[in-house]
Amino acid sequence: MAPRDLRLLPKTHLHLHFSGSMRHLTLVELADTHGVRLPDALRTDWPPELSAADERGWFRFQRLYDIARSVLRTEDDVRRLVREAAEDDKADGSRWLEIQVDPSGYANRFHGITAFTDLVLDAARDAAAGTGIAVQVIIAANRTRHPLDARTLARLAAQYVGRGVVGFGLSNDERRGTTSEFAPAFRIARNAGLLAAPHGGELCGPATVRTCLDELGAGRVGHGVRTIEDPDLLKRVVDAQVALEVCPASNVSLGVYRRPEDVPLRQLYEAGARIALGADDPLLFGSRLAEQYETARAVHHFTDEELADLARGSVLASTAPDEVRKTLLTDIDDWLGADQTTAAPAPAATY
């Protein structure tokens, strides 16, 4: 029996960064339009060879990300990015996208954090209308900035509850800053009804996941793969059904694990963890959402039933309303029961 088409498997996408979602072709076109010089790693030698095993490696990764962000110069550029991210997600079978953005990184060029947030949310509404998939926003603070800046962003996010912002995150190098110092910002966000979804447990060990739970009130953890190293913590995550946004391509590209088969996806799944596969930064890692499911199948030997279970986990971990979740879960069951020999494949995303 032929394997089912994973691009037809309904799913949600909960770990995708804003500039990192950009198509490679779009990056090159916008760079040429705006006169931005791209290094070879972002033009001819794409996708770049990366590592964040040490500070120098992270600096290079961050430098490439910052260059990519710098090609976004106009409102049309931002709208194009969000529209294409939604189109690519739809092609990969995603029905619900939560895209993560730090407005501080775009404030100078787009008239401040509030104006930029308004622009992103308007672009998200247009993208949703044009593609038929929901596009929501997670506002994320930056670990390398002062925790007071995070409070400003949390208050900003709180103003948009019910208007397209569904969560509050914390990103950048886990080895920088003190995670617990961001607790007041997350308290503001949680009190407003936003999901707490900080990064933890990728570049640093399981202790960062514990801090995200204890100090930030995390309902989901970005990455979280190194939870596997602490059995007591893993049991706590499983019992509480705190979802882990596992991004296999990111883990290997950044040197957290040497080979794709070393990513503990199978171990986390068999322990009962709720997992939402994510692409993280396709622009820098060279693969989108469907490829993460393909990795689960080809490298970690997930059956179609287990892949459907991963998709269910992504739905249950999302902020989607109950009626949307119910529809998606039914459609996942239908994917398992479908005659895959007659199913038409979804169009492949264009990089």
Disulfide bonds with the S-S distance in Angstrom:
none
